[in-house]
């Protein structure tokens, strides 16, 4: 095949939000209801900018507005036509797999086949006591529920038995997926056991890269590919989630992001025993080898292209909402990501 006929390498680029409680122009926190309405507007901006995916995360605490992502995604489905819609992530451990399937199957119907789900254990644990689950069952809850969901996603009658919920015997679940299969990823934070679990079920892998050097995840992608092969599954997609913000210049992006980033990280640090956020570490994370995708379109594009090549990614999602960062700033970042960064990345991947 001649060079002129070599297929262009494609990389999907998406955005995600947790519905972080944001500030208005006067520095006052918005009501969660207004934040949720703004999330719908941000999704419309993402589609208009030509992005491939819009994800909404699930949390049950006062610094995030979205506790029912599927409801928000249903509203977004009604005002968009092309962009794919999904969770980021669904905390399967503290939910019921049948109900999760039913909600996303309904979203898939509303969106004309644009729904997908990223299943994970979540980095927050507030949903466990809220819904009556024991943290001591953390491992078995996810293991069993993922095994059940892997069967449900095929829209076929299911027989399953485990310790964490009632058994199913040749049970059909409704509505069926029109295409026959719900797009399902397994979100992992970096443990080899989680990577092997995704490989065992033959499900696409989504890496949550929120700190350190992204290329440190490369051994995990090799482990995942080896697991797929050993369990007899075909090659699957690999995606990765990063935090970031795109602005006209590097200095502007870091200046806009830093106070909101610090406020969020300092709160989490107080909860989890971390030291206060350091400006030096923040700057390093935004550097060429760091995980923070913050900067000008050219800077962010170079990092996305390098990590996509190095990790063999099919999709990169950026969590564009960062603590109290204002809605208008986030919309501008979304627009730049779709109209400037995405074309640059695709050109870099196909040089």
C-alpha positions in Angstrom: 0.0 0.0 0.0 1.4 3.4 -1.0 2.0 6.2 1.5 -0.9 8.2 0.0 -3.3 5.3 0.7 -2.2 4.6 4.3 -5.3 5.0 6.6 -5.1 8.0 8.9 -4.7 7.0 12.5 -7.7 8.1 14.5 -7.8 9.0 18.2 -11.1 9.9 19.9 -10.9 13.0 22.2 -13.5 13.6 24.8 -14.3 15.6 27.9 -15.6 14.7 31.3 -17.1 16.5 34.3 -18.2 15.6 37.8 -20.4 18.7 37.9 -18.0 20.4 40.2 -19.6 23.2 42.2 -18.4 26.4 40.4 -18.0 30.1 41.1 -19.7 32.9 39.3 -17.8 36.0 38.1 -18.0 37.5 41.5 -16.5 34.5 43.3 -19.8 33.2 44.7 -20.6 29.5 44.6 -23.4 28.5 42.3 -26.4 26.4 43.5 -26.0 22.7 42.4 -29.1 23.0 40.3 -27.5 25.8 38.2 -24.3 23.8 37.9 -26.3 20.8 36.5 -27.9 23.1 33.9 -24.5 24.4 33.0 -23.3 20.9 32.4 -25.9 20.4 29.7 -24.7 23.7 28.1 -21.1 22.4 28.3 -22.1 19.2 26.5 -23.7 21.2 23.7 -20.4 23.2 23.4 -18.4 19.9 23.2 -20.6 18.6 20.4 -20.3 22.0 18.5 -16.5 21.9 18.9 -16.4 18.4 17.3 -15.4 16.4 20.3 -16.1 12.7 20.4 -17.4 12.0 23.9 -19.0 13.7 26.9 -18.8 12.0 30.2 -20.5 12.7 33.5 -19.2 11.3 36.8 -21.1 10.1 39.9 -20.5 11.5 43.4 -22.5 12.0 46.6 -20.9 14.9 48.3 -21.3 18.7 48.5 -18.4 19.7 46.2 -20.0 17.9 43.2 -23.5 18.4 41.8 -24.2 15.2 39.9 -25.4 12.1 41.8 -27.4 10.7 39.0 -25.4 10.9 35.8 -27.8 9.0 33.6 -30.5 11.6 34.2 -28.2 14.4 33.2 -27.0 12.4 30.2 -30.7 11.8 29.2 -31.2 15.6 29.1 -28.0 16.0 27.0 -29.2 13.3 24.6 -32.2 15.4 23.8 -30.1 18.5 22.8 -27.3 16.7 20.9 -27.1 14.4 17.9 -23.6 13.0 17.4 -21.4 13.1 20.4 -21.2 9.9 22.4 -22.4 10.0 26.0 -21.5 8.1 29.1 -20.4 7.9 32.7 -17.1 8.9 34.2 -17.3 6.6 36.1 -20.3 4.6 37.3 -19.5 3.3 40.8 -20.7 -0.3 40.1 -19.7 -1.6 43.6 -22.5 0.3 45.3 -25.1 0.0 42.6 -27.1 -2.9 41.1 -25.8 -4.2 37.8 -29.3 -4.8 36.4 -30.4 -1.3 37.2 -27.2 0.2 35.8 -27.8 -1.8 32.6 -31.4 -0.7 32.4 -30.6 3.0 32.8 -27.8 2.9 30.2 -29.9 0.9 27.8 -32.6 3.6 28.1 -30.0 6.3 27.5 -28.8 4.3 24.4 -32.4 4.3 23.1 -32.9 8.0 23.7 -29.5 8.9 22.1 -29.9 6.7 19.0 -27.1 4.3 20.1 -24.6 6.9 21.5 -24.4 5.5 25.1 -21.5 3.9 26.8 -20.6 3.2 30.4 -17.3 3.3 32.2 -17.5 1.0 35.3 -15.3 1.5 38.2 -14.9 1.2 42.0 -14.5 5.0 42.4 -11.9 7.0 44.3 -14.5 8.1 46.8 -16.3 5.8 49.2 -19.3 7.9 50.3 -21.7 5.8 48.2 -21.0 2.6 50.3 -22.6 3.7 53.6 -25.2 5.8 51.7 -26.6 2.7 49.9 -26.0 0.2 52.7 -22.8 -1.5 51.6 -19.8 -2.5 53.7 -16.4 -1.3 52.8 -15.1 -4.7 54.0 -16.8 -6.1 50.9 -15.0 -3.6 48.5 -13.3 -6.3 46.4 -16.0 -8.9 46.1 -18.7 -6.4 45.4 -16.9 -5.1 42.3 -15.7 -8.6 41.2 -19.1 -10.1 41.2 -21.0 -7.1 39.9 -18.6 -6.7 37.0 -19.0 -10.4 36.1 -22.7 -10.0 36.0 -22.6 -6.8 34.0 -20.3 -8.4 31.4 -23.2 -10.8 30.8 -26.0 -8.2 30.8 -24.3 -5.9 28.3 -24.9 -8.5 25.5 -28.7 -8.0 25.7 -29.3 -11.8 26.1 -31.0 -13.8 28.8 -28.7 -14.1 31.8 -28.0 -16.9 34.3 -25.8 -15.9 37.1 -25.2 -16.7 40.8 -23.0 -15.0 43.5 -22.8 -13.9 47.0 -23.7 -10.2 46.7 -27.2 -10.3 45.2 -30.0 -12.7 44.2 -29.4 -15.2 41.4 -30.7 -14.8 37.9 -31.9 -17.8 35.9 -32.4 -17.2 32.2 -33.5 -13.7 33.0 -34.1 -11.1 30.3 -33.5 -7.5 31.1 -35.2 -4.6 29.3 -34.9 -2.6 27.2 -32.6 -4.5 24.9 -29.8 -2.6 23.2 -30.7 -1.8 19.6 -27.3 -2.7 18.3 -27.1 -5.8 20.6 -24.2 -4.7 22.7 -23.7 -1.9 25.2 -20.2 -0.2 24.9 -18.6 -0.9 28.3 -15.2 0.1 29.6 -13.6 -0.9 32.9 -12.0 2.1 34.7 -8.9 1.4 36.7 -6.6 3.5 38.9 -3.4 1.6 38.3 -3.5 -1.7 40.1 -2.4 -4.8 38.1 -5.2 -6.8 39.5 -7.8 -4.4 38.1 -6.1 -4.5 34.7 -6.1 -8.3 34.6 -9.8 -8.3 35.7 -10.6 -6.2 32.6 -8.7 -8.5 30.4 -10.4 -11.6 31.9 -13.8 -10.2 30.9 -12.5 -9.0 27.5 -13.7 -5.4 28.2 -12.0 -2.2 27.0 -9.7 -0.6 29.6 -9.9 3.0 30.8 -6.9 4.3 32.8 -7.4 7.1 35.4 -4.2 9.0 35.1 -4.5 11.8 37.7 -0.9 12.3 38.8 2.7 11.3 38.2 4.2 10.3 34.8 1.6 8.9 32.4 4.2 6.7 30.7 4.6 4.8 34.0 1.3 3.1 33.0 2.9 1.5 29.9 3.7 -1.8 31.8 0.0 -2.0 32.7 -1.1 -1.6 29.1 1.3 -4.5 28.2 -0.1 -6.5 31.0 -3.7 -5.8 29.8 -2.9 -6.9 26.2 -1.2 -10.1 27.5 -4.2 -10.8 29.7 -6.6 -10.5 26.8 -4.5 -12.9 24.8 -4.2 -15.4 27.7 -8.0 -15.4 28.3 -8.7 -15.8 24.6 -10.2 -12.4 23.9 -9.6 -10.2 20.8 -7.7 -6.9 21.1 -9.7 -4.2 22.8 -9.6 -0.4 23.1 -7.5 1.4 25.7 -8.5 4.9 26.9 -7.1 7.3 29.5 -8.5 10.1 31.6 -6.5 13.2 32.5 -7.2 16.5 34.2 -6.6 19.6 32.2 -7.5 23.1 30.9 -6.8 24.6 27.5 -6.3 28.4 27.2 -4.7 30.6 24.6 -1.3 30.4 26.2 0.5 28.2 28.7 0.7 31.0 31.3 -2.9 31.8 31.0 -4.0 28.2 31.5 -1.9 27.7 34.6 -2.9 31.1 36.1 -6.6 30.3 35.6 -6.3 26.8 36.9 -4.0 27.1 39.9 -6.3 28.6 42.6 -9.2 26.2 41.9 -6.8 23.2 41.6 -5.2 24.1 44.9 -8.5 24.6 46.7 -9.7 21.1 45.6 -6.5 19.3 46.3 -6.1 20.9 49.7 -9.6 19.8 50.7 -9.0 16.2 49.5 -5.6 16.3 51.2 -7.2 17.3 54.5 -9.6 14.3 54.1 -6.9 11.8 53.1 -3.8 12.9 54.9 -2.0 14.5 51.9 0.2 17.6 52.3 -1.1 20.9 50.8 -0.9 21.3 47.1 2.5 22.7 46.0 2.9 25.2 43.1 6.2 23.6 42.2 4.5 20.1 41.8 1.6 21.7 39.9 4.1 23.3 37.5 5.9 20.0 37.1 2.7 18.1 36.4 1.9 20.6 33.6 5.4 19.9 32.1 6.1 17.7 29.1 6.2 14.4 31.0 3.5 15.3 33.6 -0.2 14.1 33.7 -1.8 17.6 33.8 -2.9 18.6 30.3 -3.0 22.3 31.0 -1.6 24.9 28.5 -2.0 26.3 25.0 -3.5 24.2 22.3 0.0 23.4 20.9 1.3 22.3 24.3 -1.8 20.1 25.1 -1.8 18.6 21.7 1.9 17.6 21.9 1.3 15.8 25.2 -1.9 14.0 24.1 -0.1 12.8 20.9 2.9 11.6 22.9 0.8 9.7 25.5 -1.5 8.3 22.8 1.5 6.8 21.0 3.3 5.7 24.0 0.4 4.0 25.7 -1.4 2.8 22.5 -4.6 4.8 23.3 -7.8 4.8 21.3 -9.3 7.7 23.3 -8.2 10.5 25.6 -10.7 12.2 27.9 -9.9 15.4 29.7 -11.7 16.3 32.9 -12.2 20.0 32.1 -14.0 20.8 35.3 -11.5 21.5 38.1 -13.1 22.5 41.4 -14.6 26.0 41.4 -13.4 26.9 37.9 -16.1 29.2 36.3 -18.4 27.9 33.7 -17.3 30.4 31.1 -13.7 29.4 31.4 -14.6 25.7 31.0 -16.6 26.4 27.9 -13.7 28.2 26.3 -11.4 25.3 27.2 -13.9 22.9 25.6 -14.0 25.0 22.4 -10.2 25.1 22.1 -9.9 21.4 22.7 -12.2 20.6 19.9 -11.4 23.2 17.3 -7.6 23.6 17.9 -6.2 20.7 19.9 -8.0 17.8 18.2 -6.9 18.7 14.6 -3.3 19.2 15.8 -3.2 15.9 17.6 -4.5 14.0 14.6 -2.0 15.7 12.4 0.8 14.8 14.8 -0.3 11.1 14.9 -0.3 10.9 11.2 3.0 12.7 10.4 
